[in-house]
Amino acid sequence: MVADECSAGNADAAQERMKIVNSLSFLAISPITDQLAADLIAKHAVPATEPRDALHIAISAVNGLEYLVSWNFKRIVNPKTRVAIERVCEEAGYSAPMICTPDELLES
C-alpha cells in the first residue's frame, strides 16, 4: 500500500521516493488489521471515504509501532481525530501509535 502511494504522482519524484521505499521492510495486512481498520471507519474515527488511512493506522497499532508519521492534517494529524483513533484502538485491545508530523517527531 505504501509502495503504491509512493509510486504515484510526478515520475521523477516517485522514482526518488521508491529508491527509499524499496530498501524498507513492510508490515503485513492481515484479517486482524482489516478488522481494526473497519472498526476505525464504523466508529467514525476515520471517514468511510478513506479506507487506506484506516488501514495505515490499523497496521501501525496491531504491530505495536510507537509512531505513525503523516502530513495528512485533515484526516489523521489533528487533535479530534487522534482522540477518536486512540479510543477505537484501545477498545480493540491495542495501543494507538503516536500520530505526528515529521517535524513533531524530529522535535521529540
MODELLER restraints for C-alpha pairs under 7 A, 6 or more apart:
rsr = mdl.restraints
at = mdl.atoms
rsr.add(forms.Gaussian(group=physical.xy_distance, feature=features.Distance(at['CA:3:A'], at['CA:21:A']), mean=6.53, stdev=0.5))
rsr.add(forms.Gaussian(group=physical.xy_distance, feature=features.Distance(at['CA:6:A'], at['CA:14:A']), mean=5.94, stdev=0.5))
rsr.add(forms.Gaussian(group=physical.xy_distance, feature=features.Distance(at['CA:6:A'], at['CA:17:A']), mean=6.09, stdev=0.5))
rsr.add(forms.Gaussian(group=physical.xy_distance, feature=features.Distance(at['CA:6:A'], at['CA:18:A']), mean=6.48, stdev=0.5))
rsr.add(forms.Gaussian(group=physical.xy_distance, feature=features.Distance(at['CA:7:A'], at['CA:14:A']), mean=4.80, stdev=0.5))
rsr.add(forms.Gaussian(group=physical.xy_distance, feature=features.Distance(at['CA:7:A'], at['CA:15:A']), mean=6.98, stdev=0.5))
rsr.add(forms.Gaussian(group=physical.xy_distance, feature=features.Distance(at['CA:7:A'], at['CA:18:A']), mean=6.38, stdev=0.5))
rsr.add(forms.Gaussian(group=physical.xy_distance, feature=features.Distance(at['CA:8:A'], at['CA:14:A']), mean=6.14, stdev=0.5))
rsr.add(forms.Gaussian(group=physical.xy_distance, feature=features.Distance(at['CA:29:A'], at['CA:59:A']), mean=6.72, stdev=0.5))
rsr.add(forms.Gaussian(group=physical.xy_distance, feature=features.Distance(at['CA:33:A'], at['CA:55:A']), mean=6.80, stdev=0.5))
rsr.add(forms.Gaussian(group=physical.xy_distance, feature=features.Distance(at['CA:33:A'], at['CA:58:A']), mean=5.23, stdev=0.5))
rsr.add(forms.Gaussian(group=physical.xy_distance, feature=features.Distance(at['CA:33:A'], at['CA:59:A']), mean=5.51, stdev=0.5))
rsr.add(forms.Gaussian(group=physical.xy_distance, feature=features.Distance(at['CA:33:A'], at['CA:62:A']), mean=6.42, stdev=0.5))
rsr.add(forms.Gaussian(group=physical.xy_distance, feature=features.Distance(at['CA:34:A'], at['CA:55:A']), mean=6.78, stdev=0.5))
rsr.add(forms.Gaussian(group=physical.xy_distance, feature=features.Distance(at['CA:36:A'], at['CA:58:A']), mean=5.52, stdev=0.5))
rsr.add(forms.Gaussian(group=physical.xy_distance, feature=features.Distance(at['CA:37:A'], at['CA:54:A']), mean=4.74, stdev=0.5))
rsr.add(forms.Gaussian(group=physical.xy_distance, feature=features.Distance(at['CA:37:A'], at['CA:55:A']), mean=4.99, stdev=0.5))
rsr.add(forms.Gaussian(group=physical.xy_distance, feature=features.Distance(at['CA:37:A'], at['CA:58:A']), mean=5.29, stdev=0.5))
rsr.add(forms.Gaussian(group=physical.xy_distance, feature=features.Distance(at['CA:40:A'], at['CA:46:A']), mean=5.68, stdev=0.5))
rsr.add(forms.Gaussian(group=physical.xy_distance, feature=features.Distance(at['CA:40:A'], at['CA:54:A']), mean=6.15, stdev=0.5))
rsr.add(forms.Gaussian(group=physical.xy_distance, feature=features.Distance(at['CA:40:A'], at['CA:85:A']), mean=6.77, stdev=0.5))
rsr.add(forms.Gaussian(group=physical.xy_distance, feature=features.Distance(at['CA:40:A'], at['CA:88:A']), mean=6.17, stdev=0.5))
rsr.add(forms.Gaussian(group=physical.xy_distance, feature=features.Distance(at['CA:41:A'], at['CA:47:A']), mean=5.86, stdev=0.5))
rsr.add(forms.Gaussian(group=physical.xy_distance, feature=features.Distance(at['CA:41:A'], at['CA:48:A']), mean=5.38, stdev=0.5))
rsr.add(forms.Gaussian(group=physical.xy_distance, feature=features.Distance(at['CA:41:A'], at['CA:54:A']), mean=6.81, stdev=0.5))
rsr.add(forms.Gaussian(group=physical.xy_distance, feature=features.Distance(at['CA:45:A'], at['CA:81:A']), mean=6.06, stdev=0.5))
rsr.add(forms.Gaussian(group=physical.xy_distance, feature=features.Distance(at['CA:45:A'], at['CA:84:A']), mean=4.92, stdev=0.5))
rsr.add(forms.Gaussian(group=physical.xy_distance, feature=features.Distance(at['CA:45:A'], at['CA:85:A']), mean=5.29, stdev=0.5))
rsr.add(forms.Gaussian(group=physical.xy_distance, feature=features.Distance(at['CA:46:A'], at['CA:54:A']), mean=6.05, stdev=0.5))
rsr.add(forms.Gaussian(group=physical.xy_distance, feature=features.Distance(at['CA:46:A'], at['CA:75:A']), mean=6.74, stdev=0.5))
rsr.add(forms.Gaussian(group=physical.xy_distance, feature=features.Distance(at['CA:60:A'], at['CA:68:A']), mean=6.80, stdev=0.5))
rsr.add(forms.Gaussian(group=physical.xy_distance, feature=features.Distance(at['CA:60:A'], at['CA:97:A']), mean=6.41, stdev=0.5))
rsr.add(forms.Gaussian(group=physical.xy_distance, feature=features.Distance(at['CA:61:A'], at['CA:94:A']), mean=6.00, stdev=0.5))
rsr.add(forms.Gaussian(group=physical.xy_distance, feature=features.Distance(at['CA:61:A'], at['CA:95:A']), mean=5.98, stdev=0.5))
rsr.add(forms.Gaussian(group=physical.xy_distance, feature=features.Distance(at['CA:61:A'], at['CA:96:A']), mean=5.07, stdev=0.5))
rsr.add(forms.Gaussian(group=physical.xy_distance, feature=features.Distance(at['CA:61:A'], at['CA:97:A']), mean=5.81, stdev=0.5))
rsr.add(forms.Gaussian(group=physical.xy_distance, feature=features.Distance(at['CA:62:A'], at['CA:94:A']), mean=6.42, stdev=0.5))
rsr.add(forms.Gaussian(group=physical.xy_distance, feature=features.Distance(at['CA:65:A'], at['CA:97:A']), mean=5.80, stdev=0.5))
rsr.add(forms.Gaussian(group=physical.xy_distance, feature=features.Distance(at['CA:66:A'], at['CA:97:A']), mean=4.88, stdev=0.5))
rsr.add(forms.Gaussian(group=physical.xy_distance, feature=features.Distance(at['CA:66:A'], at['CA:98:A']), mean=6.01, stdev=0.5))
rsr.add(forms.Gaussian(group=physical.xy_distance, feature=features.Distance(at['CA:67:A'], at['CA:97:A']), mean=4.82, stdev=0.5))
rsr.add(forms.Gaussian(group=physical.xy_distance, feature=features.Distance(at['CA:67:A'], at['CA:98:A']), mean=4.62, stdev=0.5))
rsr.add(forms.Gaussian(group=physical.xy_distance, feature=features.Distance(at['CA:67:A'], at['CA:99:A']), mean=5.89, stdev=0.5))
rsr.add(forms.Gaussian(group=physical.xy_distance, feature=features.Distance(at['CA:68:A'], at['CA:97:A']), mean=5.81, stdev=0.5))
rsr.add(forms.Gaussian(group=physical.xy_distance, feature=features.Distance(at['CA:68:A'], at['CA:98:A']), mean=6.06, stdev=0.5))
rsr.add(forms.Gaussian(group=physical.xy_distance, feature=features.Distance(at['CA:68:A'], at['CA:99:A']), mean=4.85, stdev=0.5))
rsr.add(forms.Gaussian(group=physical.xy_distance, feature=features.Distance(at['CA:68:A'], at['CA:100:A']), mean=6.44, stdev=0.5))
rsr.add(forms.Gaussian(group=physical.xy_distance, feature=features.Distance(at['CA:69:A'], at['CA:99:A']), mean=5.96, stdev=0.5))
rsr.add(forms.Gaussian(group=physical.xy_distance, feature=features.Distance(at['CA:69:A'], at['CA:100:A']), mean=5.14, stdev=0.5))
rsr.add(forms.Gaussian(group=physical.xy_distance, feature=features.Distance(at['CA:69:A'], at['CA:101:A']), mean=5.28, stdev=0.5))
rsr.add(forms.Gaussian(group=physical.xy_distance, feature=features.Distance(at['CA:69:A'], at['CA:102:A']), mean=5.89, stdev=0.5))
rsr.add(forms.Gaussian(group=physical.xy_distance, feature=features.Distance(at['CA:70:A'], at['CA:77:A']), mean=6.77, stdev=0.5))
rsr.add(forms.Gaussian(group=physical.xy_distance, feature=features.Distance(at['CA:70:A'], at['CA:100:A']), mean=6.24, stdev=0.5))
rsr.add(forms.Gaussian(group=physical.xy_distance, feature=features.Distance(at['CA:70:A'], at['CA:101:A']), mean=5.16, stdev=0.5))
rsr.add(forms.Gaussian(group=physical.xy_distance, feature=features.Distance(at['CA:70:A'], at['CA:102:A']), mean=6.87, stdev=0.5))
rsr.add(forms.Gaussian(group=physical.xy_distance, feature=features.Distance(at['CA:71:A'], at['CA:101:A']), mean=5.66, stdev=0.5))
rsr.add(forms.Gaussian(group=physical.xy_distance, feature=features.Distance(at['CA:75:A'], at['CA:81:A']), mean=6.74, stdev=0.5))
rsr.add(forms.Gaussian(group=physical.xy_distance, feature=features.Distance(at['CA:76:A'], at['CA:82:A']), mean=6.83, stdev=0.5))
rsr.add(forms.Gaussian(group=physical.xy_distance, feature=features.Distance(at['CA:77:A'], at['CA:99:A']), mean=6.19, stdev=0.5))
rsr.add(forms.Gaussian(group=physical.xy_distance, feature=features.Distance(at['CA:77:A'], at['CA:100:A']), mean=6.00, stdev=0.5))
rsr.add(forms.Gaussian(group=physical.xy_distance, feature=features.Distance(at['CA:82:A'], at['CA:99:A']), mean=6.93, stdev=0.5))
rsr.add(forms.Gaussian(group=physical.xy_distance, feature=features.Distance(at['CA:85:A'], at['CA:96:A']), mean=6.95, stdev=0.5))
rsr.add(forms.Gaussian(group=physical.xy_distance, feature=features.Distance(at['CA:86:A'], at['CA:96:A']), mean=5.15, stdev=0.5))
rsr.add(forms.Gaussian(group=physical.xy_distance, feature=features.Distance(at['CA:89:A'], at['CA:95:A']), mean=6.04, stdev=0.5))
rsr.add(forms.Gaussian(group=physical.xy_distance, feature=features.Distance(at['CA:89:A'], at['CA:96:A']), mean=5.58, stdev=0.5))
